[in-house]
Amino acid sequence: MTSSLEPHNPYRIDGRQTFALARRIIAYNPALFFINMVLWASVYLLPAALAWVTSELFRRLELVTPGTAEAALGGVWIMLAAFAAARLMRFGVFYAAFLKFIELLATTGALVRRNLLNYLLTASGSRALPDTPAEAVSRFRDDVEDVNQYIEAWVDGFGMALFVLVSVWLMARVDPLMTALVVAPLFLMILVVSKLAPRIRTYRRRMREATARVTDFIGETFGAVGAVKLAGQEGQMVAHLERLGVTRQDAALKDVLLTELIRG
């Protein structure tokens, strides 16, 4: 199955277009996507399950006294077995999830690149690149990686959401007030990130534009080496490349710094 994923201007795209693109990519192999969601949801939920089993184990140990009935001791042994099973399952599930995740990234990345090449090379009629051939390297490399990261966010987001719900429920059973004090800053952070979203997109767009200019200049330079040497403009070419590099460095630094601050 192939999808007609036509190249688009990466700097003029909204959330609906992004979601539509992701939905069409997922439709290529929906089973692989949902297997990843289930496996990674299990990876995120197992620590919460382990915490619940541990709390139940200590609760049942508190009930054990001299002369305790065999039923109470049996409950302790059951919790010990559940604790060991949860620990073992965590490693096994993570290994399986990691393998399937690599398969998902390889499949989605290859699908997008294959369809882009199909659009340019085998479709009826003439096809022109929206950018220079050198900049196309950035499209096939960086933009496809962004698509993979968007798919990854859906896979991780489902498991993280379940983990948050289960964790908040477990904490609320112990101390509702403390749970509210812990959760309130998280909701505040969500609000802050939503407000910063336009700035994040701006920084990311500037970084992509600067990277494309550097790649384009390097490609054009290699294509005109003879002309540059004949005109004796090697120094000017290097100086211009340095200026482009500094611009890209500043744009990338702002993008990475803001992203890491939010993660921190």
N, C-alpha and C positions, 0 to 999 in steps of 0.2 A: 504494500500500500504506500502511495506517495501523496504528500499534501502539496498543494500549490501555494507554498509559503513565499510570497513575492518579497523581494528586498524593499525596504522602506527607509525613509529618512529617520535615523535613530534619534534625532533631536526634536522630532515632532510626533510624539506618540502619547496617548493618554492611557489611563488605567483600563478602559474598556478594550482598547486594541491589544494591550498586553495580555489581559485575561483571555481574549478570544484566541490569540496566538498560542498561549499555554494550553487551552482546551483542545485545540486541534492537534497539538503535539502529543498530549496525553491520549487522545483518541487513537493514535497510531498503535499503542500497546497499553491499553488501560489496565490489563492484568498486572503487568510489571509495576505500574505506578501504584496500584492499590496494595500490592504485596509489600512494596516499600513503606507505604503508610502504616500498614499493620505491624510490620517488623519494627519500625522506628518508634511507633507508639508503644510497643512492648518494651523497647529499650528504655524509653523515658519513664514508663510506669513501673518497671521492676524495682527501682530504688524506693518508690513510695510503698510498693508491696512489701519490700524488705523491712521498711520502717514499721509498717503495721504488724508484720509477723513478729518483729522484735518486741514491740509493745505488748502484744498478746502473750508472748513467751514470759515476760517478766510479770505480767498480771497473773498468769496461772502459777508461776513460781511462788508468788505471794500467798496463794491459797494452800500451798503445800505445807502441812504441819505434821508432826509425829502422829502416826496413826491415820494419815490421810487415806481415803479410799483409793482403790486402784484406778478408778475412773479419772480422778484428778491427775494422778501420775501419767495416765495414758494421754491426757490432753497436753501435758508438758512434752511428752515424746513426739506427739503429732506436730507441735509447734517447732520443735527442734528439726524434725524432718522437713517441714515446710521451709525453715530458714536455710537449711543446706540446699534444698531444691532451688530456692530463689537465687542463691549465690551461684550455683552451677548454671542455671538457665541464663543468668545475665551474660556470662561469657559466650555461651552458645548462640544466644539470640543476637548479640552484638556482631559476632563473626558472620552469621547468615545475613544480617542487615547490611553489613559493610560490603559483602560480595554483591548483593542485589543493588545496592546504591551505585557501585561502580558500573554495573551493567546499565542502570538507568541513565547515568550521565553520559556514558559512551553511546548509548542508543539515541538519546535526544540530540546530543551534539552532532553525531554523524547524520541524523535525519535533516537537521537544519542546513548543514553544509552541503549535503547531497542535493537538497531541493534548491538551494541558491545556485549551485553549479548547473543544475538542470534548467533553471529559469534562464540562465545566461547562455548556455551552450546548445541545448536541444529543443527549446521551445520554438514554435513557429514564429516567423518574423524576426526582425532585428531587435537585439537587446543591448542597451547601453548601460554601463555602470554609472550609478549616481555620483561616484567619486572617481578619482584617478586610480589607475591600477595599483599604485603603491598603497593608497589608502584602503583599498579592498582587503589588504592583509589584516588591517585592524578590524574590519567588519567580520571577516571569517574567523578571527581569533577572539577578539575582546567581546564583540557583540554576542557571539554564540555562547561565550562563557557567562555573560549576563543572563541569557535565556536559561542556561543550566542553573544558575543561582536562583532564579525566580521559581523554577520547578522545585529546587531543593527547599526553598522557603515554604512551599505548600506541604512537602513531605514532613519537614521538621515542625511546622506550625501546628499541624494536627496533633502530633504527639505531645508537644509542649502544652497545648491547650488542655488536653486530658490530664497531663501531669499537674498543672496548676489547679484544676478543679478538684482532683483527688487529694492533693496536698492541703489545699485550703479546708476541705472537708475533714481531713484527719486532724489538722491543727484546731479547727473550731470545736471538735469533740473534747479537746483538752482544755482550751482557754479561748473563748470567743473574743474577749477584749484584746488579748495579745495578738490574736490572728488579725483583727481589724487594724491594729497598729502596724503590723508587718505588711499587710496587703495594701494599705492606703498609699504608701509611696510608690508602689508598682503602678497603680492606676494613674498617679501623677506623672510618672515617667512616660506612660503611654500617651498622655495628653501632650507632654513636651515634644515627644518624637513626632506626633502628628502635626504639631505646629512647625517643626523644623523640616518637614518633608519637602516643601518647595525649595528651601535652601540646599538640602541634600541633593535634590535633582539638579539644581543649578551648578553646584560644584562638580557633580558627576559629568554633566554635559560639557563643562569647560575642560575637564581632564580628558574626556574622549576627543574633543576638538583639538586640543594641544597634541595629544598622541598621534592623531591622524595627520596633523601638519608635519610633525617630525618624520613619520613614516613616509609621507609623500615626498618630502625634501630629499630624504636618503635615496628613495627610488629614482627620483629625477636626477640626482647627482651621479648615481651609478650609470645612468643612461647617457650622460653627457660628459663623461670623464675626459674624453679627447678634447672637446670644446673648452672645458675649464682649463686644462693644461696648456692648450694653445693660447688662450687669452691671459694666462698667468694669474688667474683669479683664485688660486687655491686658498690663500689667506682669508679672502672675503667669504668664501664658501664655508670655511671652518668657523669663522666668526659668526656667520648667520646661523649655522647649526648650533653653536653654543647658545645663542640668544633663544632659539626655539627650545633647546633643552632646558634652559633656565625657566622659561615660561611654563613648560610642561611640569617641571619640578615643583614650581609654586602651586600650580593647579592640583597636582596629585597630592601634595602635602596637605592642602586644605581639605581635600576630599577624604583622605585617610585619617587625618587628625579628627575631623568631626565624627566620622564613623566610629573610630576607636573610643572617643569620649562618650558617645552614646552607649556603646557596648560596656564601657567601664562603669 
